[in-house]
Amino acid sequence: MTDKLETLFADLLASQEKTSASLPPVHLWTPQLSGDMDMLIDREGRWIHEGGEIKRPAMVKLFASILVYEEGDYFLITPVEKWRIQVEIAPLFVIAAERETRDGCQAIKLTTRTGDVVIVDSQHPLSMQSFPSCDEPLPLVLIRRNLQALLSRNVFYEIVEWAAEMADGADKKEGDELSISSMGERFLLGSF
């Protein structure tokens, strides 16, 4: 990322840093596996424990802050316990997007249901990924420590609309790629 972009979007990058600085140091914790917990994070980012949704946002935010992904599995981790949980698509869920354009440069800010804030860039890439349970690729963004978030349908459509606006005026033909730029990087969204 260039110094110019970092300076232009310093306020957005500061909001991203603020959310990540408040997280516990789970990367330093190495407890043995305690077992499997009857916990599922569904496709919409809802946390389900023993069949019932956890409705308290503060509790969900706490659990999300101690979530790790290791070797294909998700775990809730503390300094002394490590519980495997299930995740349908991605453990986090993007519910809001903002677009800032400054001096001809663009930044896309995404916010998850649990309050994580990221600016789409090379360290937080937006990508389309395929899953066996889905017919079409789904939009995901890397949030932190190899944890991804699924973009809500509304947020994805908003980003596609921004990308289409940017592509207006260009000679488009079927099969052309649609992409969005953020922090000097381009991210593929699909084809026309």
MARTI-876488 format. One record per residue: x, y negated, z of N, C-alpha, C, O in turn; residue number from 1. Coordinates in nm, 4 decimals, padded with zeros to 6 digits. Example, Ala and Ser with C-alpha at 12.3 -4.5 7.8 and 13.67 -1.06 7.14 Angstrom:
# MARTI-876488
      npx      npy      npz     capx     capy     capz      cpx      cpy      cpz      opx      opy      opz   n
  01.3190  00.5690  00.7800  01.2300  00.4500  00.7800  01.3200  00.3300  00.7800  01.4236  00.3319  00.8465   1
  01.2850  00.2250  00.7080  01.3670  00.1060  00.7140  01.2900 -00.0030  00.7870  01.3409 -00.1138  00.8039   2
This chain:
# MARTI-876488
      npx      npy      npz     capx     capy     capz      cpx      cpy      cpz      opx      opy      opz   n
  00.0850  00.1167  00.0000  00.0000  00.0000  00.0000  00.0902 -00.1240  00.0000  00.1871 -00.1316  00.0756   1
  00.0582 -00.2163 -00.0822  00.1436 -00.3337 -00.0932  00.1202 -00.4296  00.0221  00.0144 -00.4298  00.0850   2
  00.2216 -00.5114  00.0483  00.2101 -00.6120  00.1541  00.0966 -00.7096  00.1244  00.0286 -00.7567  00.2155   3
  00.0766 -00.7398 -00.0064 -00.0302 -00.8326 -00.0445 -00.1662 -00.7772 -00.0011 -00.2476 -00.8495  00.0564   4
 -00.1901 -00.6492 -00.0287 -00.3178 -00.5888  00.0102 -00.3328 -00.5837  00.1616 -00.4406 -00.6104  00.2147   5
 -00.2252 -00.5497  00.2306 -00.2312 -00.5446  00.3767 -00.2629 -00.6815  00.4351 -00.3366 -00.6916  00.5332   6
 -00.2079 -00.7868  00.3756 -00.2345 -00.9222  00.4221 -00.3775 -00.9644  00.3887 -00.4478 -01.0208  00.4726   7
 -00.4201 -00.9361  00.2640 -00.5552 -00.9736  00.2213 -00.6632 -00.9112  00.3093 -00.7618 -00.9762  00.3441   8
 -00.6434 -00.7858  00.3442 -00.7458 -00.7108  00.4166 -00.7044 -00.6795  00.5606 -00.7454 -00.5777  00.6164   9
 -00.6235 -00.7668  00.6205 -00.5733 -00.7437  00.7567 -00.6867 -00.7248  00.8572 -00.6751 -00.6421  00.9476  10
 -00.7962 -00.8000  00.8429 -00.9078 -00.7869  00.9372 -00.9746 -00.6500  00.9260 -01.0111 -00.5909  01.0276  11
 -00.9910 -00.5988  00.8037 -01.0514 -00.4664  00.7855 -00.9593 -00.3570  00.8397 -01.0040 -00.2642  00.9071  12
 -00.8313 -00.3695  00.8095 -00.7351 -00.2710  00.8596 -00.7279 -00.2732  01.0116 -00.7069 -00.1693  01.0741  13
 -00.7452 -00.3901  01.0715 -00.7453 -00.4006  01.2180 -00.8659 -00.3279  01.2775 -00.8538 -00.2638  01.3818  14
 -00.9821 -00.3373  01.2121 -01.1008 -00.2660  01.2633 -01.0804 -00.1152  01.2540 -01.1263 -00.0407  01.3405  15
 -01.0124 -00.0705  01.1499 -00.9802  00.0721  01.1356 -00.8847  00.1150  01.2463 -00.9045  00.2190  01.3091  16
 -00.7825  00.0362  01.2698 -00.6834  00.0677  01.3727 -00.7461  00.0705  01.5110 -00.7101  00.1541  01.5939  17
 -00.8389 -00.0195  01.5365 -00.9047 -00.0265  01.6669 -00.9789  00.1036  01.6976 -00.9721  00.1535  01.8099  18
 -01.0495  00.1588  01.5990 -01.1240  00.2827  01.6248 -01.0305  00.4008  01.6453 -01.0578  00.4865  01.7294  19
 -00.9213  00.4074  01.5709 -00.8304  00.5217  01.5868 -00.7468  00.5112  01.7131 -00.7075  00.6135  01.7691  20
 -00.7183  00.3886  01.7600 -00.6382  00.3706  01.8819 -00.7126  00.4150  02.0072 -00.6497  00.4459  02.1084  21
 -00.8447  00.4187  02.0019 -00.9229  00.4551  02.1203 -00.9418  00.6063  02.1356 -01.0065  00.6512  02.2302  22
 -00.8864  00.6841  02.0441 -00.9055  00.8292  02.0490 -00.8053  00.8964  02.1430 -00.6923  00.8495  02.1563  23
 -00.8459  01.0064  02.2086 -00.7524  01.0779  02.2952 -00.6431  01.1474  02.2124 -00.6631  01.1742  02.0939  24
 -00.5294  01.1762  02.2735 -00.4165  01.2356  02.2008 -00.4302  01.3879  02.1821 -00.3478  01.4646  02.2318  25
 -00.5337  01.4300  02.1110 -00.5592  01.5744  02.0956 -00.4443  01.6470  02.0264 -00.4258  01.7670  02.0471  26
 -00.3675  01.5766  01.9451 -00.2546  01.6395  01.8759 -00.1460  01.6848  01.9738 -00.0589  01.7633  01.9362  27
 -00.1493  01.6374  02.0971 -00.0502  01.6767  02.1981 -00.0982  01.7925  02.2846 -00.0194  01.8489  02.3605  28
 -00.2245  01.8287  02.2751 -00.2816  01.9318  02.3603 -00.2713  02.0679  02.2918 -00.3035  02.0806  02.1736  29
 -00.2263  02.1700  02.3658 -00.2074  02.3034  02.3076 -00.2607  02.4158  02.3973 -00.1871  02.5092  02.4290  30
 -00.3877  02.4078  02.4384 -00.4413  02.5169  02.5210 -00.4682  02.6414  02.4365 -00.4789  02.6345  02.3140  31
 -00.4786  02.7539  02.5044 -00.5165  02.8782  02.4394 -00.6657  02.8737  02.4058 -00.7423  02.7998  02.4676  32
 -00.7055  02.9540  02.3068 -00.8460  02.9614  02.2679 -00.9295  03.0130  02.3851 -00.9001  03.1179  02.4424  33
 -01.0341  02.9374  02.4197 -01.1242  02.9758  02.5280 -01.2366  03.0650  02.4763 -01.2928  03.1437  02.5524  34
 -01.2700  03.0535  02.3470 -01.3766  03.1337  02.2884 -01.4572  03.0538  02.1885 -01.4170  02.9460  02.1447  35
 -01.5723  03.1092  02.1534 -01.6631  03.0439  02.0597 -01.7769  02.9786  02.1379 -01.8300  03.0359  02.2330  36
 -01.8124  02.8586  02.0959 -01.9229  02.7860  02.1584 -02.0407  02.7853  02.0606 -02.0204  02.7756  01.9396  37
 -02.1615  02.7952  02.1114 -02.2809  02.7894  02.0282 -02.3090  02.6434  01.9927 -02.4037  02.5821  02.0421  38
 -02.2236  02.5901  01.9054 -02.2315  02.4498  01.8629 -02.2153  02.4476  01.7119 -02.1270  02.5129  01.6562  39
 -02.3026  02.3706  01.6463 -02.2985  02.3562  01.5014 -02.3105  02.2086  01.4670 -02.3921  02.1365  01.5245  40
 -02.2278  02.1647  01.3721 -02.2457  02.0311  01.3146 -02.3062  02.0552  01.1774 -02.2426  02.1139  01.0898  41
 -02.4305  02.0090  01.1591 -02.4990  02.0376  01.0335 -02.4560  01.9418  00.9230 -02.3742  01.8523  00.9448  42
 -02.5111  01.9615  00.8069 -02.4745  01.8852  00.6879 -02.4913  01.7342  00.7064 -02.4168  01.6562  00.6471  43
 -02.5876  01.6928  00.7874 -02.6151  01.5509  00.8105 -02.5368  01.4948  00.9290 -02.5617  01.3823  00.9724  44
 -02.4425  01.5728  00.9813 -02.3604  01.5257  01.0922 -02.4283  01.5341  01.2279 -02.3820  01.4734  01.3245  45
 -02.5383  01.6093  01.2359 -02.6076  01.6271  01.3643 -02.5399  01.7401  01.4415 -02.5042  01.8433  01.3848  46
 -02.5233  01.7189  01.5692 -02.4612  01.8168  01.6579 -02.5718  01.8993  01.7236 -02.6577  01.8453  01.7933  47
 -02.5687  02.0309  01.7007 -02.6703  02.1228  01.7515 -02.6029  02.2164  01.8523 -02.5089  02.2883  01.8183  48
 -02.6519  02.2148  01.9765 -02.5969  02.3029  02.0807 -02.7071  02.3969  02.1277 -02.8128  02.3533  02.1731  49
 -02.6803  02.5267  02.1159 -02.7754  02.6306  02.1548 -02.9133  02.6049  02.0955 -03.0150  02.6217  02.1627  50
 -02.9157  02.5639  01.9680 -03.0403  02.5451  01.8950 -03.1054  02.4090  01.9068 -03.1989  02.3794  01.8324  51
 -03.0585  02.3251  01.9982 -03.1180  02.1921  02.0158 -03.0199  02.0816  01.9800 -02.9009  02.0903  02.0104  52
 -03.0713  01.9775  01.9148 -02.9851  01.8659  01.8753 -02.9444  01.7836  01.9964 -03.0268  01.7537  02.0829  53
 -02.8172  01.7472  02.0021 -02.7687  01.6560  02.1057 -02.8080  01.5161  02.0608 -02.7599  01.4677  01.9583  54
 -02.8933  01.4524  02.1353 -02.9511  01.3231  02.0955 -02.8761  01.2033  02.1529 -02.8923  01.0918  02.1032  55
 -02.7955  01.2233  02.2549 -02.7263  01.1105  02.3179 -02.6042  01.0720  02.2335 -02.5082  01.1487  02.2259  56
 -02.6067  00.9547  02.1703 -02.4946  00.9117  02.0863 -02.3599  00.9115  02.1588 -02.2575  00.9450  02.0991  57
 -02.3591  00.8742  02.2866 -02.2333  00.8704  02.3618 -02.1739  01.0108  02.3757 -02.0520  01.0273  02.3710  58
 -02.2588  01.1109  02.3927 -02.2119  01.2490  02.4058 -02.1551  01.2980  02.2720 -02.0493  01.3609  02.2681  59
 -02.2255  01.2688  02.1639 -02.1780  01.3088  02.0312 -02.0447  01.2406  02.0006 -01.9530  01.3032  01.9475  60
 -02.0347  01.1127  02.0342 -01.9103  01.0392  02.0103 -01.7951  01.0996  02.0911 -01.6833  01.1116  02.0410  61
 -01.8225  01.1369  02.2146 -01.7209  01.2011  02.2983 -01.6749  01.3325  02.2346 -01.5549  01.3564  02.2210  62
 -01.7694  01.4168  02.1962 -01.7325  01.5439  02.1332 -01.6527  01.5211  02.0053 -01.5537  01.5902  01.9809  63
 -01.6947  01.4253  01.9237 -01.6239  01.3970  01.7983 -01.4810  01.3514  01.8246 -01.3922  01.3769  01.7433  64
 -01.4580  01.2846  01.9363 -01.3235  01.2348  01.9669 -01.2268  01.3458  02.0073 -01.1053  01.3266  02.0016  65
 -01.2791  01.4617  02.0479 -01.1916  01.5729  02.0874 -01.2004  01.6890  01.9882 -01.1690  01.8032  02.0218  66
 -01.2427  01.6587  01.8677 -01.2567  01.7584  01.7626 -01.1267  01.7697  01.6833 -01.0656  01.6690  01.6476  67
 -01.0857  01.8925  01.6565 -00.9679  01.9165  01.5728 -01.0007  02.0231  01.4689 -01.0928  02.1030  01.4857  68
 -00.9227  02.0221  01.3611 -00.9358  02.1213  01.2544 -00.8012  02.1894  01.2395 -00.7003  02.1240  01.2132  69
 -00.7997  02.3210  01.2564 -00.6763  02.3985  01.2474 -00.7013  02.5272  01.1710 -00.7912  02.6041  01.2048  70
 -00.6222  02.5499  01.0691 -00.6245  02.6762  00.9940 -00.7656  02.7203  00.9556 -00.8005  02.8375  00.9702  71
 -00.8459  02.6269  00.9068 -00.9784  02.6601  00.8563 -01.0893  02.6638  00.9590 -01.2033  02.6942  00.9239  72
 -01.0607  02.6341  01.0842 -01.1627  02.6344  01.1891 -01.1646  02.5005  01.2618 -01.0651  02.4281  01.2652  73
 -01.2807  02.4695  01.3199 -01.2983  02.3478  01.3992 -01.3050  02.3856  01.5462 -01.3628  02.4877  01.5834  74
 -01.2435  02.2998  01.6304 -01.2388  02.3254  01.7737 -01.2656  02.1975  01.8507 -01.2264  02.0886  01.8090  75
 -01.3336  02.2126  01.9650 -01.3387  02.1075  02.0656 -01.2262  02.1400  02.1616 -01.2158  02.2525  02.2106  76
 -01.1419  02.0411  02.1885 -01.0196  02.0682  02.2629 -01.0019  01.9689  02.3772 -01.0306  01.8500  02.3632  77
 -00.9543  02.0194  02.4899 -00.9136  01.9368  02.6042 -00.7726  01.9830  02.6406 -00.7217  02.0764  02.5786  78
 -00.7096  01.9217  02.7371 -00.5761  01.9707  02.7739 -00.5746  02.1162  02.8212 -00.4701  02.1809  02.8153  79
 -00.6883  02.1691  02.8682 -00.6903  02.3053  02.9226 -00.7888  02.4005  02.8541 -00.7887  02.5197  02.8851  80
 -00.8720  02.3523  02.7628 -00.9694  02.4387  02.6960 -00.9714  02.4124  02.5465 -00.9397  02.3029  02.5001  81
 -01.0098  02.5169  02.4715 -01.0203  02.5071  02.3255 -01.1351  02.5984  02.2823 -01.1260  02.7206  02.2945  82
 -01.2447  02.5374  02.2310 -01.3637  02.6116  02.1933 -01.3890  02.5984  02.0440 -01.3940  02.4870  01.9918  83
 -01.4049  02.7099  01.9751 -01.4363  02.7094  01.8317 -01.5828  02.6760  01.8122 -01.6696  02.7275  01.8826  84
 -01.6096  02.5881  01.7146 -01.7474  02.5531  01.6805 -01.7649  02.5705  01.5294 -01.6673  02.5906  01.4571  85
 -01.8880  02.5629  01.4830 -01.9186  02.5792  01.3407 -01.9540  02.4448  01.2780 -02.0160  02.3593  01.3412  86
 -01.9135  02.4281  01.1533 -01.9413  02.3058  01.0785 -01.9923  02.3461  00.9406 -01.9266  02.4233  00.8707  87
 -02.1089  02.2949  00.9006 -02.1659  02.3316  00.7702 -02.0851  02.2772  00.6526 -02.0452  02.3541  00.5652  88
 -02.0604  02.1471  00.6485 -01.9870  02.0858  00.5371 -01.8657  02.0102  00.5888 -01.7521  02.0452  00.5570  89
 -01.8893  01.9072  00.6680 -01.7837  01.8246  00.7262 -01.8284  01.7827  00.8659 -01.9483  01.7689  00.8900  90
 -01.7360  01.7623  00.9573 -01.7755  01.7321  01.0947 -01.8243  01.5896  01.1177 -01.8910  01.5618  01.2173  91
 -01.7913  01.4995  01.0260 -01.8322  01.3604  01.0415 -01.9211  01.3207  00.9246 -01.9201  01.3863  00.8204  92
 -01.9985  01.2128  00.9416 -02.0989  01.1752  00.8436 -02.0979  01.0240  00.8258 -02.1194  00.9501  00.9218  93
 -02.0732  00.9779  00.7041 -02.0665  00.8348  00.6751 -02.2076  00.7808  00.6548 -02.2845  00.8320  00.5734  94
 -02.2401  00.6755  00.7312 -02.3747  00.6183  00.7248 -02.3770  00.4758  00.6694 -02.4844  00.4217  00.6429  95
 -02.2597  00.4144  00.6517 -02.2572  00.2762  00.6026 -02.1309  00.2503  00.5217 -02.0242  00.3052  00.5493  96
 -02.1465  00.1644  00.4199 -02.0330  00.1226  00.3373 -02.0415 -00.0274  00.3154 -02.1500 -00.0837  00.3010  97
 -01.9265 -00.0903  00.3131 -01.9174 -00.2318  00.2806 -01.8079 -00.2484  00.1762 -01.7079 -00.1766  00.1765  98
 -01.8290 -00.3442  00.0876 -01.7303 -00.3724 -00.0160 -01.6838 -00.5159  00.0005 -01.7646 -00.6085  00.0074  99
 -01.5539 -00.5327  00.0066 -01.4936 -00.6660  00.0158 -01.4057 -00.6856 -00.1070 -01.3248 -00.5993 -00.1412 100
 -01.4224 -00.7997 -00.1729 -01.3364 -00.8343 -00.2860 -01.2680 -00.9658 -00.2534 -01.3331 -01.0661 -00.2240 101
 -01.1364 -00.9637 -00.2589 -01.0572 -01.0822 -00.2276 -00.9429 -01.0930 -00.3281 -00.8692 -00.9968 -00.3496 102
 -00.9287 -01.2081 -00.3884 -00.8215 -01.2339 -00.4875 -00.8149 -01.1229 -00.5930 -00.7062 -01.0815 -00.6331 103
 -00.9306 -01.0754 -00.6374 -00.9353 -00.9738 -00.7420 -00.9060 -00.8323 -00.6957 -00.9017 -00.7400 -00.7770 104
 -00.8858 -00.8143 -00.5657 -00.8610 -00.6808 -00.5097 -00.9826 -00.6394 -00.4283 -01.0517 -00.7229 -00.3700 105
 -01.0072 -00.5094 -00.4255 -01.1266 -00.4578 -00.3585 -01.0893 -00.3602 -00.2479 -00.9924 -00.2853 -00.2597 106
 -01.1673 -00.3621 -00.1404 -01.1535 -00.2649 -00.0320 -01.2928 -00.2129  00.0026 -01.3887 -00.2895  00.0121 107
 -01.3017 -00.0822  00.0211 -01.4262 -00.0172  00.0607 -01.4108  00.0271  00.2061 -01.3215  00.1052  00.2391 108
 -01.4988 -00.0238  00.2923 -01.4980  00.0100  00.4350 -01.6129  00.1061  00.4617 -01.7274  00.0781  00.4261 109
 -01.5822  00.2200  00.5247 -01.6835  00.3201  00.5567 -01.6931  00.3370  00.7076 -01.5928  00.3319  00.7787 110
 -01.8161  00.3571  00.7553 -01.8404  00.3767  00.8985 -01.9183  00.5067  00.9168 -02.0173  00.5310  00.8477 111
 -01.8727  00.5898  01.0103 -01.9404  00.7164  01.0379 -02.0458  00.6992  01.1456 -02.0505  00.5976  01.2150 112
 -02.1295  00.7997  01.1580 -02.2340  00.8009  01.2612 -02.1725  00.7918  01.4013 -02.2367  00.7416  01.4935 113
 -02.0492  00.8395  01.4180 -01.9844  00.8378  01.5496 -01.8962  00.7151  01.5704 -01.8227  00.7081  01.6688 114
 -01.9025  00.6182  01.4790 -01.8317  00.4925  01.4982 -01.6918  00.4849  01.4401 -01.6243  00.3832  01.4562 115
 -01.6468  00.5894  01.3732 -01.5168  00.5822  01.3067 -01.5269  00.4837  01.1911 -01.6275  00.4808  01.1203 116
 -01.4236  00.4037  01.1721 -01.4171  00.3083  01.0616 -01.2904  00.3368  00.9828 -01.1816  00.3446  01.0398 117
 -01.3045  00.3526  00.8503 -01.1872  00.3695  00.7641 -01.2012  00.2829  00.6406 -01.3113  00.2548  00.5931 118
 -01.0872  00.2421  00.5907 -01.0791  00.1731  00.4639 -01.0308  00.2777  00.3637 -00.9265  00.3394  00.3852 119
 -01.1041  00.2985  00.2556 -01.0657  00.3979  00.1559 -00.9339  00.3531  00.0936 -00.9241  00.2448  00.0358 120
 -00.8323  00.4392  00.1068 -00.6997  00.4121  00.0526 -00.6266  00.5449  00.0363 -00.6883  00.6510  00.0456 121
 -00.4970  00.5402  00.0125 -00.4216  00.6637 -00.0105 -00.4173  00.7528  00.1133 -00.4050  00.8746  00.1003 122
 -00.4272  00.6950  00.2333 -00.4282  00.7743  00.3563 -00.5680  00.8209  00.3942 -00.5833  00.9127  00.4748 123
 -00.6693  00.7584  00.3371 -00.8097  00.7937  00.3618 -00.8798  00.8064  00.2269 -00.9691  00.7280  00.1947 124
 -00.8382  00.9067  00.1479 -00.8921  00.9173  00.0120 -01.0366  00.9646  00.0082 -01.0826  01.0414  00.0927 125
 -01.1054  00.9156 -00.0928 -01.2414  00.9572 -00.1245 -01.2290  01.0588 -00.2369 -01.1625  01.0328 -00.3371 126
 -01.2922  01.1740 -00.2212 -01.2821  01.2770 -00.3245 -01.4123  01.3538 -00.3371 -01.4939  01.3568 -00.2450 127
 -01.4298  01.4155 -00.4522 -01.5450  01.5009 -00.4777 -01.4983  01.6447 -00.4588 -01.4023  01.6875 -00.5230 128
 -01.5656  01.7201 -00.3708 -01.5230  01.8561 -00.3393 -01.6380  01.9538 -00.3575 -01.7539  01.9222 -00.3309 129
 -01.6029  02.0730 -00.4033 -01.7027  02.1783 -00.4251 -01.7111  02.2699 -00.3042 -01.6117  02.2967 -00.2367 130
 -01.8329  02.3173 -00.2785 -01.8589  02.4112 -00.1698 -01.9456  02.5237 -00.2243 -02.0332  02.4989 -00.3071 131
 -01.9227  02.6474 -00.1795 -02.0024  02.7601 -00.2288 -02.1519  02.7430 -00.2051 -02.2329  02.7939 -00.2826 132
 -02.1893  02.6720 -00.0993 -02.3310  02.6577 -00.0654 -02.4000  02.5439 -00.1410 -02.5196  02.5220 -00.1224 133
 -02.3263  02.4707 -00.2266 -02.3828  02.3560 -00.2967 -02.3650  02.3700 -00.4479 -02.2644  02.4225 -00.4956 134
 -02.4648  02.3220 -00.5216 -02.4601  02.3304 -00.6673 -02.3638  02.2294 -00.7293 -02.3021  02.2573 -00.8321 135
 -02.3511  02.1128 -00.6674 -02.2681  02.0064 -00.7223 -02.1626  01.9647 -00.6213 -02.1807  01.9838 -00.5011 136
 -02.0520  01.9076 -00.6692 -01.9500  01.8575 -00.5757 -02.0079  01.7503 -00.4836 -02.0994  01.6770 -00.5213 137
 -01.9534  01.7424 -00.3630 -01.9998  01.6462 -00.2633 -01.8900  01.5433 -00.2346 -01.7714  01.5759 -00.2402 138
 -01.9296  01.4182 -00.2037 -01.8313  01.3134 -00.1740 -01.7859  01.3187 -00.0280 -01.8671  01.3112  00.0642 139
 -01.6549  01.3316 -00.0093 -01.5983  01.3326  00.1246 -01.4840  01.2331  00.1328 -01.4207  01.2003  00.0324 140
 -01.4588  01.1859  00.2535 -01.3467  01.0947  00.2780 -01.2702  01.1484  00.3985 -01.3296  01.1959  00.4953 141
 -01.1383  01.1402  00.3912 -01.0543  01.1809  00.5035 -01.0584  01.0701  00.6084 -01.0257  00.9549  00.5798 142
 -01.0986  01.1059  00.7296 -01.1141  01.0070  00.8358 -00.9901  01.0008  00.9245 -00.9269  00.8958  00.9367 143
 -00.9558  01.1134  00.9859 -00.8404  01.1170  01.0771 -00.7978  01.2610  01.1020 -00.8786  01.3537  01.0960 144
 -00.6700  01.2775  01.1299 -00.6144  01.4089  01.1661 -00.6809  01.5231  01.0901 -00.7316  01.6167  01.1520 145
 -00.6815  01.5174  00.9628 -00.7404  01.6142  00.8690 -00.8889  01.6440  00.8922 -00.9367  01.7514  00.8559 146
 -00.9618  01.5498  00.9521 -01.1073  01.5609  00.9660 -01.1725  01.4766  00.8571 -01.1390  01.3597  00.8382 147
 -01.2663  01.5384  00.7861 -01.3340  01.4695  00.6775 -01.4765  01.4334  00.7160 -01.5342  01.4884  00.8098 148
 -01.5309  01.3393  00.6403 -01.6708  01.2990  00.6588 -01.7414  01.3095  00.5253 -01.6876  01.2707  00.4216 149
 -01.8618  01.3621  00.5294 -01.9496  01.3648  00.4131 -02.0181  01.2295  00.4039 -02.0669  01.1774  00.5042 150
 -02.0219  01.1723  00.2840 -02.0935  01.0468  00.2641 -02.2424  01.0763  00.2521 -02.2826  01.1679  00.1804 151
 -02.3234  00.9987  00.3220 -02.4680  01.0139  00.3085 -02.5041  00.9860  00.1624 -02.4303  00.9187  00.0906 152
 -02.6159  01.0376  00.1212 -02.6613  01.0181 -00.0173 -02.6726  00.8685 -00.0496 -02.6299  00.8248 -00.1564 153
 -02.7299  00.7904  00.0422 -02.7456  00.6460  00.0191 -02.6117  00.5765  00.0013 -02.5963  00.4932 -00.0880 154
 -02.5142  00.6102  00.0860 -02.3817  00.5487  00.0761 -02.3158  00.5878 -00.0556 -02.2568  00.5030 -00.1224 155
 -02.3250  00.7136 -00.0934 -02.2634  00.7567 -00.2193 -02.3261  00.6841 -00.3384 -02.2550  00.6372 -00.4272 156
 -02.4584  00.6749 -00.3400 -02.5247  00.6049 -00.4505 -02.4840  00.4578 -00.4561 -02.4701  00.4005 -00.5642 157
 -02.4651  00.3974 -00.3394 -02.4204  00.2584 -00.3357 -02.2803  00.2445 -00.3967 -02.2544  00.1512 -00.4727 158
 -02.1917  00.3361 -00.3637 -02.0554  00.3325 -00.4183 -02.0572  00.3591 -00.5685 -01.9825  00.2960 -00.6433 159
 -02.1416  00.4515 -00.6134 -02.1546  00.4782 -00.7568 -02.2059  00.3526 -00.8283 -02.1602  00.3202 -00.9379 160
 -02.2997  00.2833 -00.7669 -02.3515  00.1588 -00.8251 -02.2402  00.0541 -00.8389 -02.2314 -00.0147 -00.9406 161
 -02.1557  00.0425 -00.7361 -02.0435 -00.0516 -00.7428 -01.9485 -00.0121 -00.8548 -01.8991 -00.0978 -00.9281 162
 -01.9229  00.1180 -00.8682 -01.8325  00.1660 -00.9733 -01.8914  00.1389 -01.1114 -01.8199  00.0998 -01.2036 163
 -02.0223  00.1600 -01.1251 -02.0885  00.1345 -01.2540 -02.0830 -00.0135 -01.2889 -02.0637 -00.0491 -01.4051 164
 -02.1001 -00.1006 -01.1884 -02.0875 -00.2448 -01.2115 -01.9487 -00.2778 -01.2656 -01.9348 -00.3578 -01.3580 165
 -01.8475 -00.2166 -01.2083 -01.7097 -00.2415 -01.2511 -01.6871 -00.1904 -01.3936 -01.6072 -00.2464 -01.4687 166
 -01.7588 -00.0829 -01.4300 -01.7408 -00.0228 -01.5624 -01.8257 -00.0921 -01.6688 -01.8055 -00.0682 -01.7879 167
 -01.9209 -00.1779 -01.6283 -02.0052 -00.2478 -01.7257 -01.9194 -00.3261 -01.8237 -01.8185 -00.3859 -01.7865 168
 -01.9601 -00.3246 -01.9459 -01.8862 -00.3962 -02.0494 -01.7866 -00.3071 -02.1210 -01.7442 -00.3379 -02.2324 169
 -01.7489 -00.1971 -02.0582 -01.6558 -00.1045 -02.1229 -01.7352 -00.0125 -02.2148 -01.8510  00.0188 -02.1872 170
 -01.6726  00.0305 -02.3240 -01.7373  00.1283 -02.4123 -01.7382  00.2628 -02.3422 -01.6352  00.3292 -02.3306 171
 -01.8580  00.3026 -02.2950 -01.8703  00.4289 -02.2229 -01.9312  00.5331 -02.3154 -02.0220  00.5050 -02.3937 172
 -01.8781  00.6542 -02.3038 -01.9378  00.7659 -02.3761 -01.9480  00.8833 -02.2798 -01.8797  00.8880 -02.1775 173
 -02.0336  00.9767 -02.3142 -02.0552  01.0926 -02.2279 -01.9227  01.1625 -02.2019 -01.8430  01.1840 -02.2932 174
 -01.9007  01.1975 -02.0762 -01.7773  01.2650 -02.0377 -01.6725  01.1702 -01.9818 -01.5742  01.2151 -01.9229 175
 -01.6920  01.0382 -01.9994 -01.5983  00.9421 -01.9407 -01.6063  00.9506 -01.7885 -01.7120  00.9782 -01.7318 176
 -01.4934  00.9267 -01.7241 -01.4879  00.9338 -01.5785 -01.5345  00.8029 -01.5153 -01.5062  00.6941 -01.5653 177
 -01.6057  00.8163 -01.4055 -01.6498  00.7025 -01.3268 -01.5650  00.7020 -01.2002 -01.5576  00.8023 -01.1293 178
 -01.5009  00.5884 -01.1721 -01.4161  00.5808 -01.0535 -01.4353  00.4462 -00.9850 -01.4889  00.3514 -01.0424 179
 -01.3897  00.4412 -00.8608 -01.3968  00.3180 -00.7813 -01.2562  00.2883 -00.7308 -01.1785  00.3797 -00.7029 180
 -01.2247  00.1611 -00.7195 -01.0938  00.1245 -00.6644 -01.1113  00.0714 -00.5227 -01.2123  00.0095 -00.4893 181
 -01.0114  00.0969 -00.4415 -01.0063  00.0444 -00.3055 -00.8603  00.0403 -00.2637 -00.7883  00.1393 -00.2758 182
 -00.8182 -00.0735 -00.2152 -00.6808 -00.0938 -00.1678 -00.5771 -00.0541 -00.2735 -00.4729  00.0032 -00.2415 183
 -00.6074 -00.0854 -00.3990 -00.5134 -00.0618 -00.5073 -00.5096  00.0807 -00.5600 -00.4291  00.1110 -00.6481 184
 -00.5937  00.1684 -00.5089 -00.6000  00.3087 -00.5519 -00.7324  00.3316 -00.6237 -00.8308  00.2622 -00.5978 185
 -00.7343  00.4295 -00.7143 -00.8582  00.4669 -00.7849 -00.9026  00.6041 -00.7364 -00.8213  00.6938 -00.7142 186
 -01.0351  00.6180 -00.7206 -01.0922  00.7420 -00.6714 -01.2035  00.7868 -00.7646 -01.2989  00.7128 -00.7888 187
 -01.1911  00.9074 -00.8164 -01.2842  00.9639 -00.9140 -01.4153  01.0018 -00.8446 -01.4153  01.0681 -00.7409 188
 -01.5271  00.9579 -00.9042 -01.6599  00.9874 -00.8508 -01.7376  01.0878 -00.9348 -01.8304  01.1520 -00.8855 189
 -01.7004  01.1013 -01.0599 -01.7722  01.1913 -01.1509 -01.7604  01.1429 -01.2926 -01.6692  01.0670 -01.3255 190
 -01.8520  01.1860 -01.3772 -01.8519  01.1498 -01.5189 -01.9837  01.0853 -01.5558 -02.0849  01.1037 -01.4881 191
 -01.9810  01.0079 -01.6665 -02.1038  00.9476 -01.7205 -02.1847  01.0546 -01.7894 -02.2923  01.0263 -01.8422 192
